[in-house]
Amino acid sequence: MYGIGHWTFLTNHAHVLLCIARDPDLRLREIAELVGITERAAQRIVRELADEGYVEITRTGRRNHYTVLADQPLRHPVEAGTSVHDLILLAVGVKV
């Protein structure tokens, strides 16, 4: 599925964040498909990212638009001094 082995370098939270950075108008179903998780798991992760101040959700009609709050620091001590912007730029080359 992901190549040799069954693990990846990034967490599902990071994968969801990167999907949103690439396309802020994705539906949860599309995010789930891209990450390889259930729609319910994608919904939970997006809610956690929003609750912790990494993503802002704006309702536009029947759809959501997501804004990555790129100035936020990454949470683990190993990434001290690294922002969400740095991760996104490194991983997908998208400026947010």
HELIX and SHEET records of a PDB file:
HELIX    1   1 ASN A   12  ARG A   22  1                                  11    
HELIX    2   2 LEU A   28  VAL A   35  1                                   8    
HELIX    3   3 GLU A   39  ASP A   51  1                                  13    
HELIX    4   4 PRO A   77  GLU A   79  5                                   3    
HELIX    5   5 VAL A   84  VAL A   92  1                                   9    
SHEET    1   A 2 VAL A  55  THR A  60  0                                        
SHEET    2   A 2 ARG A  63  VAL A  68 -1                                        
END                                                                             
